[in-house]
Amino acid sequence: MSGRTPAVEAGLLPEHRRELDRFVDALWLEHGLAANTLAGYRSDLARFAAWLEVRGQRLPAAGPPELTAYIGEFSRGARPASQRRLLASCRRYYRMLLINREIAEDPTLLLDSPLAAERFPRTLSEAQVEALLAAPDDGNPQGVRDRCMLEVLYAAGLRVSELVGLKVFAVGLNDGVLRIMGKGSKERLVPMGELAADWLRRYLLEARPALLAGRSCDEVFVTRLGSGMTRQMFWRIIKQYAVHAGIPSERISPHTLRHAFATHLLNHGADLRVVQLLLGHADISTTQIYTHVARERLKQLHSKHHPRA
């Protein structure tokens, strides 16, 4: 499970490429991390290895001075989130060496983490979501498919990769649930609500057979060519309908409806732990980014409607 990033590694020494292979394989075997996460860790470590090579040094032998110098250099042009991931990559790598008794002490122990910048997800109001969902023309198979995808994405709070990767066998229309394979190959059952289930039923009965035209495909959502929808294609679809719905481009991202799902649940009184389970977050701290948005909404409502606000 190499998770290679050829552009970053093109000029690295063979010993460093082997070291990266070993590191990523260990991460995958021990923690089952998603391919994108592995690629990110590998890319971080590859850049550090390239920096060391210029100075005639190697990854296993790097100590606190080298790490401090590199992270300081890297941080001048990087966001806090990128800095934190670099530090996490280095810590995982040197912890592996320490466990394998290839180094005597962990050189990352005294490194400080960058301050966590407040990051608040871009979301949509409930009215904007309604406008977006109503944008597709459901008078043709593609329009029904697009409306169904938007409805399911919002109703179940899915990642776009989870939506386009959804398989036919994972749809439980009778129970109103989806079996989702999330990050790190972790499976979860997600309810989708009656409206989304109705659109999914209509799509599966009418639009999908018309799009497939006798061809077969494991994915639920298909194109006119009879193949599964990709993230890039669906991202273009969302942007297209956002224009029709009058939603500013800066309010739209591949995660917009997922953010709206979480924020709207919290605004309507859902428990944070429940939202965590529905989103498939391993750590509740990831879910807590939505509490600020929900609090701000409550403040606005209080300010607008309370007689002494």
Disulfide bonds with the S-S distance in Angstrom:
none
